[in-house]
Amino acid sequence: MSTSASKITVATTWLDGCSGCHMSFLDMDERLIELANQIDILYSPLVDTKELPESVDLGILEGSVSNDEDFAKAKAFRQHCKLLISLGDCAVNGNVPAMRNAFNLDDVIERAYRDTVDINPQIPVEGVPRLRRVVLPLHEVVEVDLFIPGCPPPANAIHYVLTELIAGRTPDPNQLTRFGA
């Protein structure tokens, strides 16, 4: 992945999850300045760009696939990113969002929007993506090239993976993180 003439282009986003993996990304602190000399973040919740570029070297997705919008984002990232990273336990195995898989989706929606609401209980229908019957980890929707487990993965693991990729090496994130760590 190393390119001497230009910076590596990166796109990130979160699907269904808490965005803790992006917070871990930011926890790289001053190492972000070092990385800024080697990568260009072209698309992310951390920047202003609103459209995924046609071609990106590295895509990083956090979160599970729980609704139609997540599904479309995952497909778009796979189409536009040369290398795709599944970041964090929600993306890697479904984690907390997938806990609803043990229940009937209609029952979950009723519980969340009617049974536990005192004022104006109603199920939202406008401006809300349709929930999928089953929450899936990212690799069950698209091909993933690299998995970084952890809830969230530590900043050191994210930094290690990025610097190894920049150097043209294949990282082994399991040296620095594991599921639930």
ChimeraX attribute file (.defattr): number of C-alpha atoms within 10 A of each C-alpha:
attribute: neighborCount
match mode: 1-to-1
recipient: residues
	/A:1	15
	/A:2	16
	/A:3	11
	/A:4	10
	/A:5	6
	/A:6	11
	/A:7	17
	/A:8	22
	/A:9	19
	/A:10	22
	/A:11	24
	/A:12	22
	/A:13	21
	/A:14	24
	/A:15	21
	/A:16	21
	/A:17	21
	/A:18	16
	/A:19	16
	/A:20	16
	/A:21	27
	/A:22	24
	/A:23	15
	/A:24	20
	/A:25	18
	/A:26	15
	/A:27	16
	/A:28	18
	/A:29	11
	/A:30	9
	/A:31	13
	/A:32	15
	/A:33	10
	/A:34	12
	/A:35	17
	/A:36	12
	/A:37	11
	/A:38	18
	/A:39	18
	/A:40	16
	/A:41	18
	/A:42	19
	/A:43	20
	/A:44	20
	/A:45	13
	/A:46	13
	/A:47	11
	/A:48	9
	/A:49	12
	/A:50	10
	/A:51	9
	/A:52	18
	/A:53	16
	/A:54	10
	/A:55	15
	/A:56	23
	/A:57	18
	/A:58	23
	/A:59	27
	/A:60	22
	/A:61	27
	/A:62	29
	/A:63	30
	/A:64	33
	/A:65	31
	/A:66	25
	/A:67	19
	/A:68	14
	/A:69	17
	/A:70	23
	/A:71	18
	/A:72	13
	/A:73	17
	/A:74	25
	/A:75	15
	/A:76	15
	/A:77	25
	/A:78	22
	/A:79	15
	/A:80	18
	/A:81	21
	/A:82	16
	/A:83	20
	/A:84	26
	/A:85	24
	/A:86	25
	/A:87	28
	/A:88	34
	/A:89	27
	/A:90	33
	/A:91	29
	/A:92	26
	/A:93	21
	/A:94	24
	/A:95	20
	/A:96	16
	/A:97	21
	/A:98	19
	/A:99	11
	/A:100	15
	/A:101	14
	/A:102	9
	/A:103	11
	/A:104	11
	/A:105	15
	/A:106	10
	/A:107	11
	/A:108	15
	/A:109	15
	/A:110	15
	/A:111	12
	/A:112	14
	/A:113	15
	/A:114	15
	/A:115	13
	/A:116	10
	/A:117	12
	/A:118	8
	/A:119	7
	/A:120	8
	/A:121	13
	/A:122	13
	/A:123	11
	/A:124	11
	/A:125	8
	/A:126	7
	/A:127	6
	/A:128	10
	/A:129	13
	/A:130	14
	/A:131	15
	/A:132	15
	/A:133	14
	/A:134	18
	/A:135	23
	/A:136	25
	/A:137	23
	/A:138	29
	/A:139	20
	/A:140	15
	/A:141	16
	/A:142	16
	/A:143	15
	/A:144	18
	/A:145	13
	/A:146	19
	/A:147	21
	/A:148	28
	/A:149	26
	/A:150	23
	/A:151	21
	/A:152	25
	/A:153	26
	/A:154	22
	/A:155	21
	/A:156	17
	/A:157	24
	/A:158	24
	/A:159	18
	/A:160	16
	/A:161	22
	/A:162	19
	/A:163	17
	/A:164	16
	/A:165	17
	/A:166	19
	/A:167	14
	/A:168	12
	/A:169	13
	/A:170	13
	/A:171	17
	/A:172	15
	/A:173	19
	/A:174	13
	/A:175	9
	/A:176	18
	/A:177	21
	/A:178	18
	/A:179	17
	/A:180	13
	/A:181	13
